[in-house]
Amino acid sequence: MVALLACSLRQSLAVAPKAARCAILAVLAVIALSAGSAPAQDEQAQRQVPEAVRAALRSAEIPASSSSIVVLPLSPGGVVIESNESQPMNPASTMKLVTTYAALDLLGPAFRWRTEVFATGALNSDVLEGDLVVRGSGDPKLVIESLWLMIQRIRGYGIREVRGDLVLDRSAFDVDSHDPGEFDGELLRPYNTGPDALLLNFKAIRFDFVPDSGSRSARVIATPAMAGMKLPEKVRAVNGPCGDWRGRLKADFSDPMSPQFRGEFPLACGERSWHLSLLDHSRYFSAAFGALWQGAGGVWTGTLREGSVPDDARLVAVHESAPLSEVIRDVNKFSNNVMARQIYLTLANQGGKQAASATRAEAALRAWLESHQLAIPELVLENGSGLSRNARISAASLARMLRHAFASPLMPELMASLPLVGVDGTMRKRSGAAGNAHIKTGLLVDVRAIAGYVHASSGRRYAVVAMINHPNARGGRAAHDALLQWVYANG
């Protein structure tokens, strides 16, 4: 419009009287100044990686080629930083942003998982002459308290004794056999637990060691209680520094239902907890169910088996999960890998007609990306959680997705799920842009990453993505904190 007006005035200049020419020249001068200043208000200034960030990378002996950075303003103006932005990198747990944003859009923020209990056979007085069938749908946070509530509902239905079997219907997920030690050799660590349609309590048992200096022993407590598990009541306690207290216990889990602690526990440690994943999904569910059922005054004389819900079964109890918008807060704020994998598989089971598989989940997520013009050619998902040596995405692609999410009606739900720097989650003890940035973290042995949003002191908001893939990656925390602080102060 400015150019057209200027052109028209120049044409008038050729035929105008002398007095009018002066006025036209003055207007042209104003137009020229306006044309020169208008782009300056909206132009996004390209900047180099800040010196504070480069210095921190040098201090950690991380070469610039092993680091990728994108700083992208989410409104006109501001600064842009791009360094190795198109290079595919392992994003570690920042990959959860892709999974959770897709889930919010595909499933909806109010989506809930259902865990249902059915009864078969006749109910004579308070005796069920049939089976209890439990059907799962992949609830990422079906915890022991949830199972307790379902058991209270079953008892309220009038069932005291079950003479049939406990049948577990896990058909909602079709997952390959999972090797919990494949990723890092830590096969008993709960974060390596594989997905399951009837995942309960993350399949974790917490062993608490409570020392008593008077008796020179430490009491051993298992939570939740497991029916049939034989646990030593105490372990010998000794003086001396705490140190490697787990190693000193000389634990033996070769028989997971009869754990042994043949060593000693240092009194100096005080109370300590050890979280372990010892049982397979079915055995864990049945042992936890058995303990709670007995505690509720119930009797169960049958066995455990796998199966599906018969057509003539009647529904006796239902547990609905918290809505997805709440569930993803646990996933992103605390980087819960197990929950992320459950959500990822659920993407493949939206219609409920076919069992969810990793292949179908990946196809659903890629189709969603393409439908929003967010196709990421370099993307390697593997399991959607980022707990992977093979996962790949570029900083530019992840920043582009964050920009898309910021313009989406789902932005409040996604942003609220991210840790607030200096306040909570995995960013609770971090300082860069404290209180002014919602940032998802990622950390593996050779990977450190951040991705999220910064609210700069200027009032502008930025999408920020930074990834390091290098043996010294753990030393890159200062560089990422410096980047967040720079964007807050200068963005």
N, C-alpha and C positions, 0 to 999 in steps of 0.2 A: 504493500500500500504506500509506504514511504517512497519507494522507488518510482511508482507510477505518478505520484504527486510531483516529485522533483522533475520528472520528464516533461509533464504538462507545463510546469512553470518555465522550464528552459525554452519550450516552444513559444510561449507567450513573450519571453524576453526579447526575441528577435523582432517582434512587431510592436512592442509597447513603447509609449513615449518615454522621454528621458527620466521624468520624475517617477514614473511607475517602475522603470527599470531598477531604481535604487531599492524600492520596497521589495521587489521580487528577489533581488540579490540578498537582501537581509533574510527573507524567508528561507532561501536556499541554504544560507549559512546555518540557520537553526536546524534545518533538516539534516545537514551534514553532521552537526554535532550530535543530534539525536541518534542518527544511524550508527555513529561510532560508539556511543555509550550504551545503547540497548543490548547488544550482544554481551557486553561486559557484565550485565546483571544476570544473565542466564547461562553464560558459558561455564562449563565445568573445567576447572584448571587441572591439567595433568601435572602430577608431582612425582618426584623421585621417592624411593623408600627413605623415610626420615633417618637422619644420622644416628639418633638414639637407638633405633632398631638395628641398623647395620652394625653399630658398635657392640650391641648385646650379642648379635650373632657371631661376630668375630671373637668376642670374649669366650663364647661357648665352643669355639672352633667348628662352627657350622658354616660351610660355604654358601654363598648366595644362591648357587645353582640348586641347592637342596631345600630351598625355601620358596614357597609361592605365597603371594599376597594380593588381595583385591580389596580396595576401599571404594565403595560405590555410593554416591549420594542418592537419596530417595526422593529428592525434590530438585527443581531447577537451581543451578548454581552449585557451589561447593567445590570440593577437590576430589580428584580421582587418582588412585594409586594402583598400578598394575605391575606386577613382577612375576614372571613365569606363570602368568595367569592361565594359560591354556595347557599347561603340563599336567597330565594325569598323575595324581598323588593318592597315597593311602590316607584316607581322612579319619581313620579310627572312628570313634563314636560320634563325630559330627555327621556321619552317615544317617544317624537316627533322625536328623531333621528331614531328610527325604522321605523316610518311612512314615513319620508322624504327620507331616503335612499332607501326604497322599491319603493317609487314613482319615484325617479330619474331613477331607473333601469327598472321598469315596464312601465312607461309612457314615459320616455326619458326627458332629460333636456330642450328640445325645445318644449315640449308639451304646448299647449294653450287651454284654455276654450273659447267657442263661445257662445255669447248671440245674438239671432237673433230676428228681428222684421219683421212680415209679415202683409200684407194687404189683406182683402177679400172685395168683392163687387166692384162696379164700381167707378171710380174716375172721377167725373164731375167737370170740371174746377179745383178748389182746394178743393172740398168737397168729402170726402170718404163716400160712401153710404154703408159702411160695417164696419167691425171690424179691430182693430189693435191687433195682437196676438204676445205676447212676449214669446219666448221659451228660458229657461235657461239650462245650462249644469253643474251648480255647481261652477261657477267662485268664488274662495275664496276672490277676491279683486275687485268685481264690485262696485266701489265707485260712489258717486253722480256725479263726473266729467264725468265718463264714460257714465252715463245715459244722461247727458246734450249733449254729443257729438252725441249719437244715435238720440236724438230728433232733433238736427240740421240736421242730415242726412235725417230724415223723412220729415222735412220741406223742405229740398232741393229737395226731391223727388217730391214735388209739393202739399203735403197734408197740408191744413190749418185747416180744420174742419173735425172731426170724428163724424159721426152720429150714428155709431154703438157702440160696447162695447170695453173696454180694457180687453182682454182675456189673462190670465196668464197660460202658459203651464209649470208646475213644475214637469212634469212626469219623469224627469231624475233621481230623487231621490225618493225612497220609504222608508220614515222614519216614525218611530212611533211618536205618539204625544209626544211633548217635554214639560216637566215641568221645567221651568227655575229656580224655587226655590228649586228643589230637592237636589242639591248638597250642598248648604250652606245657603239656605233661602233668598238669595239676588236675588229675581226674576227680579228686574229691572236693574241689572248690565249687561252691554253689553257682558262681557266675558262668561256669562251663556246663551247667544243666541244659539239656536239649529241650525243645518245645514238645508239648503234648496237649491233647484236647482236654485232659483231666489233670493238668498241672496243679498241684496243691502245695501252697506254702513255699513255692520255689524249690520244692523237694529238699529243703534244708532242715537239718537238726542242729540245734545249738547246745553244746556241752558247756555248762558253767562249772567252774572250779572255785569253791568257796573255802579258803584256808581257815584253820583253827589252830593257833599256836599252842593252845593248851593240850590238845590231843595229838599234836604234831601230824596232822592229817588235813586233807582237803576233800570236802564233800563233792561228789559228782552228780550233777543234775542235768537231765536231758529234757529239752523242750522242742517240739511237743512230745508228750508221752507216746510211746509206740507199743502197742499190744504185742507181747511175745518177745520184746527186747530185754535181754539180761544185761544189766549195767552194774559195774562194781560200785558199791556204795561210797567208798572212799579210796583215796590214793595217798601214799606216804608223802609228808611235807618235810622240807629240810630248810636250814638256813642258807645264806649265800645270795648273791645277786640274781636278779630275775633272768636276764639274758635270754637264751633260746629256750623258753619254758616249754614250748611244744615239743621240741626235740628231746628234752629231758624227761618227758612223760613216757617215752618209748611206747607209743601207741601201736596197737595191732588191730587193724580193721579187716583182716582176712575173712572173718565171719561178721558181716555187718550187723547181724542181730545179737551179737555178743561181743561188743568192743572191749578191748583190754588196754589198761594203762599200767605197764609193768615197771615204770620208772618212778620218778619223784617230781614233786611240784614245789618250787621255791616259795617260801612264805613271803619273801619280799615283793612278790608280784601282786599281792592283794587278789581281789576277785578278777578272774579272767574268763573270757568266752571264746569258744572255738566253733565256728560254723562249718558244717561238713555236709556233703551230699553222698550218702552211703548206699541208698536203696534205689531200685528202679522205680519208675512211676507207679506201676500197679501195686507193688509191694508196699511202697510208702503210703499210698492212699488207703489201702486196706488196714495197715497197722495203725495209722492215725484214726481211721474210722472206728476200728475195734476198741481202741482205748477210750474214745469219746462216747461210744455207744454203751460201753460197760459203765462208764462214769455217770451216764444218764439213767442207769437202772435197767438197761436193755440186755437182752440175751441173744446171742447169735451162734448157732450150732452148725451152720453150713460152711462152705469153702469160698475161696475167691476164684473167679473166672472171668474171661473176656466174653463179650457178647453184644447184642443189640437189643433195643427196646421192642418187645413183642407188641403186635397190633392190639391185643386185648389188655395191655397193661394200663393201670390207672395212675394218674399223677397224684403224688402225695406231698411233694415239697418242691419249691423253686427258690433258687437264689439268683438275683440279678446283680451284676457287677455295678460299680460306680460308672458314670458316663465316661465315654472316651476322653472328653476334654479334661477330666480329672486324672484319668489313668496316665495320660501322656506327661503329666507333671512329674510323676515318679520316674518315668522313662528318661526324660530330658534333664531334669534337675539333678538326679542321682545316677544317671547313665546306667540304667538297669538293662543289661543285655538280654536277660531271659524274657522280660516283658516285651522288649522290642521285637524279638523273634516271634512271639505269640501274635502281636499285632500284624507283623509282616505276613504271616500265614493267613490271618483272617481276611486280608485283602483278596485272597483267592477263593473265599467261601461266602461271598456276599449273597448269592442266591440260595445257598444251603443245599444244593442238589448234588454237588460233587465234593468229595473230600479235598481239603486244602493241601496243596503240595508246594514245595519251594519253586518248582517250575511254573506252576500256575500263578503263584504270587508275583514272581518276577514279570510274567507276561502282563498281569493286571497293572502293575506299577508303571511299566514302560508304556503301556497304552494310555494310561492317565497322563504321563508326561507329554506324550505326543499330542494328546487332545488339547493341551494347554500351550502348545508351541514351546515346550520346554525339553524337547528331545535332547538327550545327552549321549552322544555317540561313544564317548570314552567310558561310560558308566559300567562298573562291575559291582554288582550288589552282593552276591553270594548269599547272605542271610538277613540283610536289612538292618543289622545291629551295629556293624562296624567292627565287631570282634572277629577280625579276619586279616589274614596276610595278603589276600588277593584283592580286596575291595579297592576301587579306584574311582576318582572323580576329580575334575579340575576346579581350582578356586573360582574361575570365571563362571563355570556352570552352577556351582553351589551359590555364588553371589546372585546370579540371575534368578535362581529359584527363590532366594530370600526376598529379592525385589518383588517378584510376582506375589509371594505370600503377603508382603506388606500391603499390597494394593487389594488384597482379597478380604471379603467379609469375615474370614476365619482368622485374620491377623491377631485379634486379641487373645484367642485361645492358644495359638501357637506361641506368641510372645510370652504369655503368662506361664508357659511350661518351661521356659528357659531360666537357668540360674541368673540371679541378679548379682552382679559383681560386688563383692564385699559384704553380701547379705546372706545368701543361702546356697544350697546345692554344692556342686563341685567348684563353684567360684567364690565360696564363702570367705576363703582366706586370701583372695587375690585383691590387688590394689588398683590396677589400671582402669581408669574411668569408673571408680567405685561409686555405686548408686546410680550410675547413668548408662549402664550397658547390660543388656540381656544376652548372655553368651553361652553357647553349648561348647563343652570341651571334648577333646579326644586324646587318649593317651595309650600307646602301646610301647613296646620296648624300643623301637626305632622310629616312633611316630609321636609328634605332638601337634595338636590342631585346636583352633578356635573358630567359631562361626556364629554370627548373630547380628545384633543391632546395637549401635551406639547413638545416644542422644547427645549431640555435641553442645558445647556452651553457647554456640551461635543460635541454637534452636533447631538446626537441621538434624535429620536422622540419616544414618548411614548403615548400609549392609557391609559387614567386615568379615572377611575370610582369610585365615592364615594357616598354612600347613608346613610342617617340617618333616621330611623323610631322610633321616641320617642316623648313624650309630650314636651321635651325641644329641639326639633330639630332646632328651629329658632336660638338657641344659638350656633349652630354648624358651623356657617360661618367661624369663626377663624380657626377651625380645617381644614376645606377644603382649606382655603387660605394657611395655613401652609403646607399642603400636596403638593399643586401646587408649592410652593416656594422650598420645599425640592427636588422635582423631577427635577426642573430646575437646582438647584445648585449641586445635587449629582447624577443625572441620567446619 
